[in-house]
Amino acid sequence: MKKTNAVVKVKWKKPNLFAMICLLLPLVVIVEAVEMVLVPAGAFMMGHDNGDPDEVPAHEVYLDAYYISKTEITNQQYYTFWLADGGEQSQHTPLGFGLDRLDWPSCAIHYADYPAVGVSWEDASAYAKWTGCRLPTEAEWEKAARGDRGNLWPWGNQINLKKKQPLANVWDGQDGYDNQLAPVGYFAEGSSVYGVLDMAGNIWEWVADWYDASYYHRSPKDDPQGAIAGCWKSLRGGSWIDNMQATISINRYYAYPTVATSFIGFRLAKDANPPSNQN
């Protein structure tokens, strides 16, 4: 990925055509581009003084400009990596759950635009490296969700704006996908101020940082990268198994980096201005 424009528009292949090619030519790898949105350089307020113990204190953070994927990585996108990595022999095969929408690799064919789940932090990192990207830091994720105004949810500070269309996929949310995964980008009304989708609900998202409950008390002001080491990797965003309150954009969660579940996936990030090599 060598795109430098703010939004990289991608024309997606029809799922049925993709399925036919993958079934007939399993050794052919079709690289699906990822649509990235530019988050401009600047400061924002991270955390909240009235939050949980690991969300305090509120503190100003400055981030350089970066790109973040508009949606979570889909089954179709992950499938191209999986094929390139050896398919059935890949060490990064998603965990299957025996359910129609969660059975790998058939879900990559029949539910191509659903988020890839059953992937560990290690799987997500491997995919990111393969694309020339990386996982976002917690600070990058939170800014993309909250904007420079410090919204509590991507769409604002109220849990329900009484819009005609649902804002996020949550448990018993009457959102059209009750108690199950939804396709990426479905909840356009829940967009962040930067146009990033799915930052609340549907799936928890792996980020780059090691989780540290007290990190905000000593976090650097500029481009924080998280703790140097730890036992757990951080997760953000809430999922289809959570209520709407859990999708608040300041919420921090964590899991062992080897964990793979039906409600954890990921998205990508990339520096807007990669450092030049100095000879």
Residue pairs with C-beta under 8 A, 6 or more apart in sequence:
1 8
1 33
1 34
1 36
1 131
1 132
1 133
1 270
3 33
3 36
6 37
6 38
7 35
7 36
7 37
7 38
7 70
7 195
8 33
8 34
8 35
8 36
9 35
10 32
10 33
10 34
10 35
12 32
12 113
13 30
13 32
15 76
15 109
15 110
15 112
15 113
18 30
18 76
18 109
18 112
19 109
19 110
19 112
21 28
21 30
22 30
22 79
22 83
22 108
22 109
23 109
26 83
26 87
27 83
29 80
29 83
29 84
30 80
31 80
32 74
32 76
32 77
32 80
34 69
34 73
34 77
34 131
34 133
34 268
35 69
35 70
35 71
36 67
36 68
36 69
36 70
36 268
36 270
37 67
37 68
37 69
37 70
37 144
37 194
37 195
37 196
38 65
38 66
38 67
38 194
38 272
39 63
39 65
39 66
39 67
39 68
39 140
39 143
39 144
39 194
39 196
40 65
41 62
41 63
41 64
41 65
41 272
42 62
42 63
42 148
43 60
43 61
43 62
43 63
43 148
44 60
44 61
44 63
44 142
44 143
44 146
44 147
44 148
44 150
45 58
45 59
45 60
45 61
45 146
45 150
46 58
46 59
46 60
46 61
46 139
46 142
46 143
46 216
46 219
47 55
47 56
47 57
47 58
47 59
47 216
47 250
48 55
48 56
48 58
48 152
48 250
49 56
49 57
49 58
50 56
51 58
51 250
52 251
52 252
53 213
54 213
54 214
54 215
54 216
54 252
55 216
55 250
55 251
55 252
56 216
57 216
57 217
58 150
59 216
59 219
59 221
60 221
61 139
61 143
61 219
61 221
61 222
61 223
61 224
62 221
62 222
62 223
63 139
63 140
63 143
63 222
63 223
64 223
64 271
64 272
64 273
65 272
65 273
66 136
66 140
66 269
66 270
66 271
66 272
67 269
67 270
67 271
67 272
68 136
68 140
68 141
68 144
68 194
68 196
68 267
68 268
68 269
69 133
69 267
69 268
69 269
70 185
70 195
70 196
70 197
71 115
71 184
71 185
71 197
71 198
71 267
72 115
72 116
72 184
72 198
72 202
72 203
72 205
72 265
72 266
72 267
73 115
73 116
73 124
73 127
73 265
73 266
73 267
73 268
74 112
74 113
74 114
74 115
74 116
74 184
75 107
75 108
75 111
75 112
75 113
75 114
75 115
75 116
76 108
76 112
76 113
77 116
78 94
78 108
78 116
78 119
78 127
79 105
79 108
79 109
79 112
81 92
81 126
81 127
81 130
81 131
82 90
82 92
82 93
82 94
82 105
82 108
84 130
85 91
85 92
85 126
85 130
92 119
92 122
92 123
92 126
92 127
93 104
94 104
94 116
94 117
94 118
94 119
94 123
94 260
95 104
95 118
95 119
95 260
95 261
96 102
96 103
96 104
96 118
97 103
97 118
97 262
99 262
100 107
100 110
101 107
101 111
101 114
101 180
101 181
102 117
102 118
102 181
102 262
104 118
107 114
111 181
111 183
113 183
113 184
113 185
114 181
114 182
114 183
114 184
115 181
115 184
115 198
115 202
115 203
115 265
116 265
116 266
117 181
117 203
117 260
117 261
117 262
117 263
117 264
117 265
118 260
118 261
118 262
119 127
119 206
119 260
119 264
119 265
119 266
120 257
120 258
120 259
120 260
121 135
121 206
121 233
121 255
121 257
121 258
121 259
122 257
122 258
123 260
124 135
124 206
124 265
124 266
125 134
125 135
127 266
128 134
128 135
128 266
128 268
131 268
132 270
133 268
133 269
133 270
134 208
134 268
134 269
134 270
135 206
135 207
135 208
135 266
135 268
135 269
136 144
136 207
136 208
136 267
136 268
136 269
137 207
137 208
137 209
137 223
137 224
137 225
137 226
137 269
138 207
138 208
138 209
138 224
138 226
138 234
138 236
138 252
139 223
139 224
140 207
140 269
141 199
141 205
141 207
141 236
141 237
142 236
142 249
142 250
144 192
144 194
144 196
144 199
145 151
145 153
145 154
145 192
145 196
145 199
145 200
145 236
145 237
145 249
146 152
146 154
146 192
146 249
146 250
147 154
147 192
147 193
147 194
148 193
149 193
151 157
151 192
151 193
151 249
152 248
152 249
152 250
153 159
153 167
153 190
153 200
153 247
153 248
153 249
154 190
154 191
154 192
154 193
154 196
154 199
154 200
154 249
155 161
155 167
155 189
155 190
155 191
155 192
155 200
159 244
159 245
160 167
160 244
161 167
161 189
163 189
165 187
165 188
165 189
166 173
166 174
166 175
166 176
166 187
166 189
166 190
167 187
167 189
167 190
167 200
168 175
168 187
168 190
168 200
168 201
168 202
168 238
168 244
168 247
169 175
169 177
169 181
169 182
169 186
169 187
169 201
169 202
169 240
170 201
170 238
170 239
170 240
170 242
170 243
170 244
170 246
170 247
171 178
171 179
171 240
171 241
171 242
171 243
172 178
172 179
172 243
173 201
173 244
175 182
175 187
176 182
176 186
177 186
177 240
179 240
179 241
180 240
181 202
181 203
181 240
181 262
182 202
182 240
184 197
184 198
184 202
185 197
185 198
187 197
187 198
187 201
187 202
188 197
190 197
190 198
190 199
190 200
190 201
191 197
192 199
198 237
198 267
199 237
199 249
200 237
200 238
200 244
200 247
200 248
200 249
201 237
201 238
201 239
201 240
201 242
201 244
201 247
202 237
202 239
202 240
203 237
203 239
203 240
203 263
203 264
203 265
204 235
204 236
204 237
204 238
204 239
204 253
204 263
204 264
204 265
205 235
205 236
205 237
205 264
205 265
205 266
205 267
206 233
206 234
206 235
206 264
206 265
206 266
207 233
207 234
207 235
207 236
208 225
208 226
209 215
209 225
209 226
209 227
209 233
209 234
210 226
210 227
210 228
210 229
210 230
210 231
210 232
210 233
210 234
211 226
211 227
211 230
211 231
211 232
211 233
211 234
211 252
211 254
212 226
212 227
212 230
215 224
215 226
215 227
226 234
231 256
232 254
232 255
232 256
232 257
233 254
233 255
233 256
233 257
234 252
234 253
234 254
235 252
235 253
235 254
235 255
235 264
236 249
236 251
236 252
236 253
237 247
237 249
237 251
238 246
238 247
238 248
238 251
239 246
239 263
239 264
240 263
241 263
255 261
255 264
